[in-house]
């Protein structure tokens, strides 16, 4: 059965912050269960949006049509307008609350964490962001729960700093169980630590899988 991860898209969304996660969710090469996962984009509407990197995206669905029961996770990238009261992250933060209430994971990075903080979703939960001072500008009440790590997982909530998209992706893969633990370790060794040993470990895994399929 196909499992769908939904990724928010809005004008100025930070495309590089989610690229590792979305690419390797869609790429089946190292998956525990090939043919199981896909990513679909969700916008405030289905009108095209433009990323911070200038990519034009037509959302697959509108936010009003997104139901937690139809999703395995909601991924929220950062954006350049998180301080604007009319920022789309404010609207998506309400959907994030709906997801968490339903027990469906939410993963937020960089400016998206600002929106979730304003929504009150960090007031009682361990979380991280770009910096405690940055997040305090949201006016939230959860400063005592801030954790100075690149990515933090608290049950169904994943948060990360915008400077560590690989760590964000690793936390997403771990929460979804997409890779077997030793495969995820090799993946992070390659992409997170720039260690060529990770490449050869992943290649060996591919060879073993191919031999088992014969």
C-alpha positions as CSV (number, residue, x, y, z in Angstrom):
1,X,0.0,0.0,0.0
2,X,1.4,3.4,-1.0
3,X,2.2,5.8,1.8
4,X,2.2,9.5,1.1
5,X,4.3,12.1,2.7
6,X,3.0,15.6,2.2
7,X,5.3,18.6,1.8
8,X,4.1,22.1,2.1
9,X,5.0,24.6,-0.6
10,X,4.5,28.3,-0.5
11,X,6.2,31.4,-2.1
12,X,9.8,31.7,-0.9
13,X,9.9,28.2,0.6
14,X,13.5,27.1,1.2
15,X,13.9,24.3,-1.4
16,X,17.3,23.2,-0.3
17,X,16.1,22.5,3.3
18,X,13.9,19.6,2.2
19,X,15.7,18.3,-0.9
20,X,17.5,15.4,0.8
21,X,14.4,14.2,2.5
22,X,12.1,14.4,-0.5
23,X,14.6,13.0,-3.0
24,X,15.3,9.9,-0.9
25,X,11.7,9.3,0.1
26,X,10.9,9.2,-3.6
27,X,14.0,7.2,-4.6
28,X,13.4,3.6,-3.8
29,X,17.0,2.2,-4.2
30,X,17.7,1.7,-0.5
31,X,14.1,1.5,0.9
32,X,13.2,-1.2,3.4
33,X,10.0,-1.7,1.3
34,X,10.5,-0.5,-2.4
35,X,7.4,0.9,-4.1
36,X,5.8,2.1,-0.8
37,X,6.6,5.8,-0.5
38,X,5.8,8.9,-2.4
39,X,5.9,12.7,-1.8
40,X,3.0,15.0,-2.8
41,X,3.1,18.8,-2.5
42,X,0.4,20.8,-0.8
43,X,-0.3,24.5,-1.1
44,X,-2.7,27.0,0.4
45,X,-4.4,26.5,-3.0
46,X,-3.3,24.7,-6.1
47,X,-2.1,28.0,-7.6
48,X,1.6,27.9,-8.6
49,X,4.2,29.0,-6.0
50,X,7.9,30.0,-6.4
51,X,10.6,28.7,-4.1
52,X,13.4,30.8,-2.8
53,X,15.6,29.2,-5.4
54,X,13.3,30.3,-8.2
55,X,11.6,27.0,-8.9
56,X,8.0,27.2,-9.9
57,X,5.8,24.5,-8.3
58,X,2.2,23.6,-8.9
59,X,0.9,22.0,-5.7
60,X,-0.6,18.5,-6.0
61,X,-3.4,19.4,-3.6
62,X,-4.8,22.3,-1.6
63,X,-4.5,22.5,2.1
64,X,-8.2,22.3,2.7
65,X,-8.2,18.9,1.1
66,X,-5.4,17.5,3.2
67,X,-6.5,15.1,5.9
68,X,-4.2,13.5,8.5
69,X,-5.7,10.1,7.8
70,X,-4.5,10.3,4.2
71,X,-0.9,11.2,5.2
72,X,2.2,9.6,6.7
73,X,3.8,12.9,7.6
74,X,3.6,16.7,6.9
75,X,6.9,18.3,6.1
76,X,7.2,22.1,6.5
77,X,10.2,23.9,4.9
78,X,11.4,27.3,6.0
79,X,10.5,30.4,4.1
80,X,11.4,34.1,3.9
81,X,8.2,35.5,5.3
82,X,7.8,33.9,8.8
83,X,7.7,37.3,10.5
84,X,4.8,38.5,8.4
85,X,1.5,38.1,10.3
86,X,0.0,36.9,7.0
87,X,2.7,34.4,6.4
88,X,1.4,31.1,5.0
89,X,3.3,29.2,7.7
90,X,0.7,30.6,10.1
91,X,-2.0,28.7,8.2
92,X,0.1,25.6,7.9
93,X,0.8,25.7,11.6
94,X,-2.9,25.2,12.2
95,X,-2.8,22.1,10.0
96,X,0.3,20.9,11.9
97,X,-1.7,21.1,15.1
98,X,-4.4,19.0,13.5
99,X,-1.9,16.4,12.4
100,X,-0.3,16.1,15.8
101,X,-3.6,15.8,17.5
102,X,-4.4,12.9,15.1
103,X,-1.1,11.3,15.9
104,X,0.4,11.9,12.5
105,X,4.0,13.2,12.4
106,X,5.0,16.7,11.5
107,X,8.6,17.8,10.6
108,X,9.5,21.5,10.5
109,X,12.8,23.2,9.7
110,X,14.1,26.7,10.0
111,X,11.4,29.4,9.5
112,X,8.6,26.7,9.8
113,X,9.6,26.2,13.4
114,X,8.8,29.9,14.0
115,X,5.3,29.4,12.8
116,X,4.8,26.3,15.0
117,X,6.2,28.2,18.0
118,X,3.6,31.0,17.4
119,X,0.9,28.3,17.2
120,X,1.9,27.2,20.7
121,X,3.0,23.7,19.6
122,X,6.4,24.0,21.4
123,X,5.2,25.3,24.7
124,X,5.4,21.8,26.3
125,X,7.6,19.9,23.9
126,X,11.4,19.5,23.4
127,X,12.3,21.2,20.1
128,X,15.0,23.1,18.3
129,X,15.3,25.8,15.6
130,X,17.9,28.1,14.2
131,X,18.7,29.7,17.6
132,X,16.8,30.3,20.9
133,X,16.9,34.1,20.4
134,X,15.4,33.7,16.9
135,X,12.6,31.5,18.2
136,X,11.9,33.8,21.2
137,X,10.8,36.5,18.7
138,X,7.7,34.5,18.1
139,X,6.5,35.3,21.6
140,X,6.1,31.7,22.5
141,X,6.3,30.3,26.0
142,X,8.3,27.2,25.4
143,X,11.9,28.5,25.7
144,X,12.7,26.2,28.6
145,X,12.1,23.2,26.2
146,X,14.6,24.4,23.6
147,X,17.3,21.8,22.8
148,X,20.6,22.9,21.3
149,X,20.8,20.1,18.7
150,X,20.7,20.2,14.9
151,X,17.5,18.1,14.9
152,X,15.2,17.0,17.6
153,X,12.5,14.3,17.6
154,X,9.8,14.3,20.2
155,X,7.3,11.6,19.4
156,X,5.5,12.8,16.3
157,X,7.2,16.2,16.2
158,X,10.6,16.7,14.4
159,X,12.3,20.1,14.4
160,X,15.6,21.2,12.9
161,X,17.9,24.1,12.2
162,X,17.9,25.4,8.7
163,X,21.7,24.8,8.4
164,X,21.4,21.0,8.7
165,X,19.0,19.6,6.1
166,X,20.8,16.3,6.1
167,X,20.2,15.9,9.8
168,X,16.6,16.9,9.2
169,X,16.3,14.2,6.5
170,X,17.8,11.6,8.8
171,X,15.3,12.3,11.5
172,X,12.5,12.0,9.0
173,X,13.7,8.7,7.6
174,X,14.1,7.3,11.1
175,X,10.6,8.3,12.2
176,X,9.0,6.9,9.1
177,X,11.2,3.7,9.2
178,X,12.0,4.0,5.5
179,X,15.5,2.5,5.8
180,X,16.8,-0.3,7.9
181,X,19.0,1.0,10.6
182,X,22.3,0.0,9.1
183,X,21.3,1.5,5.7
184,X,20.3,4.8,7.4
185,X,23.7,4.8,9.2
186,X,25.5,4.3,5.9
187,X,23.3,7.0,4.3
188,X,24.3,9.5,7.0
189,X,27.9,8.5,6.8
190,X,27.9,9.5,3.2
191,X,25.6,12.5,3.1
192,X,26.1,13.8,6.6
193,X,29.8,13.1,7.2
194,X,31.1,13.1,3.6
195,X,32.6,9.7,4.4
196,X,33.2,7.6,1.2
197,X,32.8,4.5,3.3
198,X,29.1,5.2,3.3
199,X,29.0,5.0,-0.5
200,X,30.6,1.6,-0.5
201,X,28.3,0.3,2.3
202,X,25.2,1.4,0.3
203,X,26.6,-0.1,-2.9
204,X,27.2,-3.4,-1.0
205,X,23.6,-3.3,0.2
206,X,22.4,-2.8,-3.3
207,X,24.3,-5.8,-4.5
208,X,23.0,-8.0,-1.7
209,X,19.4,-6.9,-2.5
210,X,19.9,-7.6,-6.2
211,X,21.4,-11.1,-5.4
212,X,18.5,-11.9,-3.1
213,X,16.0,-10.9,-5.8
214,X,17.4,-13.4,-8.3
